[in-house]
Amino acid sequence: MSALLIAEHNNKEVKPFTLNAITAASQIDQDLHVLVIGCKADDVVKSISQTANVKKVIYIDNEIYENYLAENFTPVIVKQSENYSHIICSANTFGKNLMPRVAALLDSSQVSDVIKVISSDTFLRPIYAGNAFATVKSTDQKKCITIRPTSFDPASTSGGLAEIIKADSAEATSLTKFVKREEVKSDRPELGTARIVISGGRGMQSGENFKLITAVADKLNAAIGASRAAVDAGYITNDHQVGQTGKVVVPDLYIAVGISGAIQHLAGMKESKIIVAINKDGEAPIFSVADYGLEADLFEALPKFLEELNKLNTIQK
């Protein structure tokens, strides 16, 4: 049997984490099919059909899928699952909302947050906030799996020549309806895929002080993150939260400013290639995972850092 990957998109373009999930899914089963549920998403279908490792694209086009609702997507996936041994999705907000519903209806035990594919039925996943790893073998006839996208490289968007098949939609739910979408528009890199991330914690003391983080991020073309403590304190919105209950990031450079390093936060960023910590508490747990640590008052360190960045930009110009 084949593997079926659920694509995340906005009807115009494929979300980046879908490409990471394609890489992982192709390691589970080389006969990989991708399900695109949407409305007038022809560009998305074309893009995925040209992606490496994809053998077939199943396209369901209906106006009821113009806006994503897990309650509407689930019946479609269950309907299409008959000929597949694996149902796969990214372990982000999209997948965490969708896949448990699918697994429940298929009477399958979901394998979540997979970071390594050992075989078609055996997977490695983190537990205890990333402090231990479990090797999990699933004996379910249909396996529902979510992939931690940051653990896999994105698939190439060229070189593929997948067959495109149109399929029928399923009955829409009457219990839930889409009302409106509120999105934060930003020219910054997306937090989950950014090469550089600078995050602030409770040590920032106020939302106003996050302008120091913003100033540095502007110079580095970085995404802005935050600890849960900073989000809970109202310093910044929750879409910036990094950690076990936020977003998992694996940038080339992660700068933690005023973050103590609670286990929940470390679970979301400790796989970063280079970690820099700035904290006045030399005993803060964040220093245990940092490649470079600066024990200093952030309100003195960040302005100096920004000053050096300005000098560097002047020299380059």
C-alpha positions in Angstrom: 0.0 0.0 0.0 1.0 3.7 -0.4 1.4 6.6 1.9 -0.9 9.7 1.9 0.4 13.1 2.9 -2.0 15.9 3.7 -0.8 19.2 2.2 -1.0 22.4 4.1 -1.6 25.5 1.8 -3.5 28.7 1.5 -5.0 27.9 -2.0 -2.2 30.0 -3.5 1.0 28.4 -2.4 2.3 25.4 -0.5 3.3 26.0 3.2 7.0 25.3 3.6 6.6 22.6 6.3 4.7 20.4 3.7 8.0 20.1 1.8 9.8 18.9 4.9 7.0 16.4 5.6 7.3 15.1 2.0 10.9 14.2 2.6 10.0 12.3 5.8 7.0 10.6 4.1 9.1 9.4 1.2 11.3 7.6 3.7 8.3 5.8 5.0 7.0 4.7 1.6 8.4 5.6 -1.8 4.9 5.4 -3.3 3.9 8.8 -1.9 0.6 10.4 -2.8 -0.3 14.0 -1.7 -3.8 15.1 -0.9 -4.7 18.7 -1.7 -8.0 19.8 -0.3 -8.9 23.4 -1.3 -10.7 25.8 -3.6 -9.2 27.0 -6.8 -5.8 25.7 -5.7 -4.5 24.8 -9.1 -1.2 26.5 -8.5 -0.7 24.5 -5.3 -1.5 21.3 -7.2 0.9 22.1 -10.0 3.7 23.0 -7.5 3.3 19.8 -5.6 3.2 17.7 -8.7 6.6 19.0 -9.6 8.1 18.3 -6.2 10.6 15.4 -5.9 9.4 12.1 -4.4 5.7 12.7 -5.1 4.2 10.1 -7.3 0.5 11.2 -7.4 -1.5 14.3 -6.4 -5.1 13.9 -5.4 -7.0 17.2 -5.8 -10.3 17.9 -4.2 -11.7 21.3 -5.3 -14.8 22.7 -3.7 -15.7 26.1 -2.3 -16.5 24.6 1.1 -12.7 24.1 1.5 -11.8 27.7 0.7 -11.1 28.2 4.4 -9.5 25.4 6.5 -11.7 23.7 9.0 -10.5 20.4 10.5 -14.1 19.3 10.8 -14.5 19.6 7.0 -11.1 18.1 6.1 -11.4 15.1 8.3 -14.3 13.3 6.4 -12.4 13.8 3.1 -9.2 12.2 4.5 -11.1 9.3 6.1 -12.8 8.7 2.7 -9.5 8.7 0.9 -7.6 6.6 3.4 -9.0 3.3 2.3 -6.1 2.5 0.0 -3.3 3.8 2.2 -1.3 2.3 5.0 0.0 5.6 6.3 -1.7 9.0 6.8 0.9 11.7 7.3 0.8 15.3 8.3 3.2 18.0 9.7 3.3 18.2 13.5 2.5 21.9 13.5 -0.7 23.7 14.4 -2.3 22.4 11.2 -1.4 18.8 11.9 -2.1 18.9 15.6 -5.6 20.1 15.0 -6.3 17.7 12.2 -4.6 14.4 12.7 -6.1 13.4 16.1 -9.6 13.5 14.5 -8.5 11.3 11.7 -6.8 8.8 14.0 -9.8 8.6 16.2 -12.2 7.9 13.3 -9.8 5.3 11.9 -9.4 3.7 15.4 -5.6 4.2 15.1 -3.1 5.1 17.7 -1.4 8.3 16.4 2.4 8.4 16.4 3.2 12.1 17.0 6.2 14.4 16.4 8.4 11.9 14.5 12.0 13.1 14.2 13.4 10.0 12.5 12.0 7.2 10.3 13.6 3.9 11.2 11.3 1.8 9.1 7.8 1.9 7.7 6.4 0.9 11.1 9.1 2.2 13.5 9.8 5.8 14.4 11.8 7.9 16.8 10.1 10.7 18.7 11.0 13.0 21.6 9.3 12.6 25.0 9.6 14.5 28.3 9.9 17.8 26.5 12.8 16.5 24.4 14.9 15.1 27.4 14.5 11.6 26.2 13.7 9.8 22.9 11.3 6.9 22.4 11.5 4.3 19.6 7.9 3.5 18.7 6.7 0.6 16.7 3.1 0.8 15.4 1.1 -2.3 14.7 -2.0 -0.5 13.5 -3.2 -1.5 10.0 -3.4 2.2 9.2 -0.8 4.4 10.8 -1.5 8.1 11.5 1.7 10.0 11.8 2.7 13.6 12.4 6.2 14.7 11.4 8.4 17.3 13.2 9.2 19.3 10.0 12.4 20.9 11.4 14.0 17.4 11.7 13.9 16.9 7.9 15.2 18.8 4.9 12.6 20.2 2.5 12.0 18.3 -0.6 13.2 19.8 -3.9 10.4 21.7 -5.7 11.6 20.7 -9.1 12.3 17.4 -10.9 9.0 15.8 -10.1 6.3 14.7 -12.5 3.4 13.4 -10.4 0.1 12.3 -11.9 -2.8 14.6 -10.9 -6.2 13.1 -10.1 -9.4 14.9 -9.2 -11.5 13.3 -6.5 -14.9 14.0 -4.9 -15.4 16.0 -1.8 -17.2 14.8 1.3 -20.2 16.2 3.1 -19.5 19.5 5.0 -20.1 19.7 8.7 -23.1 21.6 10.0 -21.7 21.9 13.5 -18.9 24.3 12.8 -18.6 27.3 10.4 -15.8 29.6 9.4 -16.4 33.2 10.6 -13.3 35.2 9.9 -9.5 35.1 9.8 -7.2 37.5 11.6 -3.6 37.4 10.4 -0.6 39.3 11.4 1.1 40.6 8.3 4.9 40.9 8.5 7.9 41.3 6.2 10.0 39.3 8.6 11.0 35.7 7.9 8.5 33.1 9.2 9.4 32.0 12.7 9.3 28.3 12.0 11.6 28.5 9.0 13.8 31.5 9.7 17.6 31.1 9.5 18.1 33.5 12.4 15.8 33.9 15.4 16.1 36.3 18.3 13.8 35.7 21.3 13.0 37.7 24.4 11.9 36.4 27.8 10.5 37.6 31.1 13.8 39.5 31.5 12.6 42.1 28.9 10.3 43.4 31.7 7.7 44.9 29.4 6.4 44.9 25.8 7.8 48.3 25.2 11.3 46.9 25.8 10.8 44.4 23.0 11.7 47.3 20.7 15.3 46.3 21.5 14.7 42.9 20.1 12.9 44.3 17.1 15.9 46.7 16.3 18.4 43.8 16.4 16.0 41.6 14.3 15.8 44.3 11.7 19.6 44.4 11.3 19.9 40.6 11.1 16.8 40.0 9.0 15.7 37.7 11.8 12.4 36.4 13.1 11.3 37.4 16.5 10.4 34.8 19.1 9.5 34.8 22.8 9.3 32.5 25.8 6.0 31.5 27.2 6.6 33.7 30.3 6.9 36.8 28.0 3.8 35.8 26.1 1.8 35.1 29.3 2.9 38.5 30.7 1.5 40.2 27.6 4.8 41.5 26.3 4.1 40.0 22.8 1.5 37.9 21.0 1.4 34.1 21.3 2.2 33.5 17.6 5.8 34.4 18.6 6.0 31.7 21.3 8.8 29.2 21.0 8.7 26.0 23.1 6.9 22.8 23.8 3.5 24.6 23.7 4.6 27.0 21.0 6.7 26.6 17.8 9.7 24.4 17.4 12.5 26.2 15.6 15.9 25.0 14.3 17.6 28.1 12.9 21.3 28.5 12.0 21.5 31.1 14.9 19.2 31.4 17.9 19.7 34.3 20.3 18.0 34.0 23.6 17.7 37.3 25.5 16.5 37.5 29.1 15.3 33.9 28.9 16.1 31.6 31.9 15.7 28.4 29.9 12.8 26.5 31.3 12.6 22.9 30.0 9.5 23.8 28.0 11.4 26.5 26.1 14.5 24.4 25.5 12.3 21.7 23.9 11.5 24.2 21.2 14.9 25.5 20.3 17.8 23.4 21.6 18.3 21.8 18.2 19.4 25.1 16.8 22.8 25.0 15.1 24.3 27.9 17.2 22.7 29.2 20.4 23.7 32.5 22.0 22.4 33.4 25.4 22.3 36.8 27.1 21.3 36.7 30.7 22.5 38.4 33.9 21.9 35.2 35.9 25.0 33.1 35.4 23.2 30.1 36.8 20.3 30.2 34.3 19.6 26.9 32.6 19.8 28.5 29.2 23.6 28.6 29.5 23.7 24.7 29.6 22.6 24.5 26.0 24.3 27.7 24.7 27.3 27.6 22.4 28.1 31.2 23.5 26.9 32.8 26.7 27.1 36.4 27.9 26.4 37.0 31.5 25.3 40.7 31.4 22.4 43.0 31.8 20.5 42.8 28.5 19.6 46.5 28.7 23.4 47.3 28.4 24.3 44.4 26.1 21.6 44.8 23.4 22.3 48.6 22.7 26.1 47.8 22.4 25.3 44.8 20.1 23.1 47.1 18.0 25.8 49.7 17.9 28.3 47.1 16.5 25.8 46.0 13.9 25.3 49.6 12.8 29.1 50.0 12.4 29.3 46.7 10.4 26.5 47.9 8.1 28.3 51.2 7.6 31.6 49.4 6.7 29.8 47.1 4.2 28.1 50.1 2.5 
